[in-house]
Amino acid sequence: MKKVLSISALIFLFLNFSAKSNAEEVKDCFEGLNRATFAFNQGLDKAIFKPIAKGYRKLPMPIRTGTSNVLSNLSNLVTIPNNILQGDLRTAGLNTARLTVNTTIGIFGIFDVAQQMGLVKDYKKEDYGQTLGKWGVGEGCYLVLPILGPSTFRDSIGAVANILGGDPWYNVTVKNDTQYFKDSDYFVSRGSDGINFRSKNLEAFENLEQNSMDFYASVRSLYLQDRKQKIINSNKVIDTQDDSDWDDLQAN
């Protein structure tokens, strides 16, 4: 109950702070700080993440496919409760069935057995930031978080919901002591998710950087467009983005 009250209080405060942002363009209220953080993240990317992503690309395709399947399977732990919160019970049921089958028969999701059984993967990943958007909460100001990258006040509040109990994977690995999982299991999965996303978009981001007069502004625009498309469950393809998982780096 305390967790529910805490999340409700955060949402109430945020609603008052960002009530106008649905009708207005998302403001870059802290652009100077955001640009500095963006430059810091770019330095880390060039020194660490990009080289690792290139190395990951050299792994055999079955290993990369299996890794991507496991990460996608884990993401259901956050997607399912958000399906329910958004009133999409049919998709919640489908995702629950897929999670159960792939975690067991599919060996933690390495193999997409559910797809072969007719439980077709026709859903999109959901998170608490998207749910808040569905409920009419405005984006608030645009933010760039260290390491995690693009976000908004609303999406940051959604990420906090994970820590307050909204992410079962976080709960069994970091928050609670269990004999089956360790803290490192959570952080390894998050890091792998980031590397998986980065490897899929190596050329896309290089092209965007080379062809943009203002790379920071281009990334900001791309992220905000992608989040709006996710909230309305649009199938429109956002240019330069292959995996459509910007939010996975911070919210799942």
N, C-alpha and C positions, 0 to 999 in steps of 0.2 A: 504493500500500500504506500509506503514511503517513497518507493521508486516512482510509482504512478503520480503521486503528488508533486514530486520533484520535476518530472518531465512536464506535467501540466503547468507548473509555475514558470518554467523556462519558456514554454510555448506562449503563455499569457503575456510575459514581458516582451517577447519577440514580436508578437502580434501588434503591440502598442508601438514598438520601435519601427516596424517596417510596413505599416498598414497601407502606405501610399505607393509602395514599390510595384504593385501589380499593374498600376496604371502608368507608371513612369519607367523610363529606361533605367537599368541597374546602374547605380552610381559607383564610381571608383573613388570612394571617400578618402582612402589612404594611399593614393597613387604613388607618392614618393616612397613610402615604406614598402609598398607592394613591388615596385620596380627593383628596389634594393634586394628584397627577398627573392624575386624572380632571377636576378643576376646571380645570387648565391646558389640557387637551385640549379641554374645552368652550369655553374662551375662544378658542382657535385656530379651533375649528369655527364659532363664531358670527361671528368676524371675517374668516375666509378661506374655509374649505371649504364652508360652507353657501351663501354668496353665489355662489361659483363653481358649485356644484351646481345652483342655481336658474338661473343663466345657461346651463348645459349643457342643462337641460330645454327651453330655448327653441330649441335647434338642431333642424333637420328630422329626423323620425324615421329616414329612411334613414341619416343620418350616425351617429346614436346606435346604431342596430342594427348597422351595420358596425363601429363601434368596439367594441361589446360582443362581436361575433363574433371580432374580432382578439384581444381580451384572453382570451376563452375558448379560442381556439386555442393561444395562448401557454401557458396554464395546463396544457396537455397535457404540456409538457416536464417538469413536476414530477409530474403525475398518473401518467404511464406508469411511471416507475421505482418509484413507490409501489404501483401495481397489482401489479407483479412481486414486490416485497418482501412484499406481503400474500398472494401465491400466487394472485392472480386473473389468470391468464394470458390467459383469453378476453377479458376487458375490456381488458387491456393491448394485445392484438392489434387490437381494434376501435378503440381510441384512437390507436394508431399509424397505422392505415389512414386514420382521419379527419384526423389531423395532416398526413399526406403529401398527401392529396387537397386539403384546404382551403388548405394553404400554397402549393401549386403552381397547380392549376386555380382555386382560390378566391381567388387573389391575396392571400397572407399571411393568409387567413382572413376577409377582408372578406365573402365570400359562402360560405354553408354548402352547398357543392356536394356534400359527402359525404352529407348528409341526403337530398338529391334522388337520390343513387345507391343509396340503401337502407342506407347506413351510419348507422343511426339513433342519435341522441344519447340513449342511455338510461343513461349513466353519471353518477357524481357525482365532483366534484373530490376528489382525495386529496392529502395532504401528509405530511411526515415526522412531524409531531405525531400525526396519525391512525394512522400505521403503528406508532409507539411504543405507542399505546393498544391497537392490535390485538395487539401482542406482550405486553401485560399490564403495561406501565409505567404507574404511577399519575400523576395530574395534578400532584402536589405542590401548592405554594401558589398561590393566585390572584394574578395580577400585572396592573397597568395600566402599560403602557409609554408613554413620551412619544411623541405623534403616532400611534404604531401602535395604541394602545388596548388592549382586553382581551386577556389571555393567561394562561398558566399556566407553571410551570417546565418541564413536559413540552413544551408548544408552543414555548417559547422555545428549548429544546434542538433541537427540530425545525427551527426557523428557522436556527439556527447551522449545521445540516447543509447548507443551501443555500450558505452562504459557503464551506464546506469542499469544495464540488464537487458538491453534489446538485442544483443548478439550472443546466442547460445554458445558459439564457438569460443568467444572471448571469455564467457563465464566458466567453461570447463577447463580452459587452459591457463588463463592469467588470474581471473578473479577468485576462483575456488581451487583448493588443493585436491587433486584427484590422483589416483595411483596409475591412471592410464595415460594422462597427458601432462605436458610440462609447458611452462611459459614460452619456451623456445619454439614449441610447435606452432603457436599462434604467430609469432614474429617471423618465423621461416615461411609460413604460408602467405603472410602479407608481403614479405619481400619477394617471394616467388611470383606473386600476382603482379607486382610492379615490373619485374623483369620480363614476365610474359607479355604484358601490355607494351612495354618499351620495344621489345624485339619485333612485335607485329607492326610497329609504326616507325621503324628506323628511317626508311626512305621518305615517308610522309612528313615527318618533322624536319628532316633535312631540306626537303623541297620548300616547306613552309618558311623555314628560316632564311633560305637563300632568296626567296621571291617576295619576302615581306619588307616593306619600308620600315615597319615597326613590329618586330617579332612579338614583343610583349602584348601589344594591342591585338594582334592576330590571334594569339593563344587565348586571350581574354574573350574575344568575340566567339571563337570556336567553342570554348567551354560553356559559355552562357547559352549559345544556340542549342548545344547538345542537351543541356539540362532541361530547357524548355520543351524539346522534342520528347524527352523521356517522360515528363510529367503528363503530357497529353497522349502518350503511347503512340507517337507517330512513327511510321516506318520510313520517313524521309531520311536519306543518307546525308550525313554531314561531311563535307569535303575534307580530305586529308586524314580522316580518322577511320581506321579499320575495325577496331575492336569495340568501340562505343562504351568504353569502361573507364572514363576519367574518374568517376566517383569510387571505383573499386579501390583506388589507392588510399582512400580515407574513410569510407563509410561501410564497407562490408568485411 
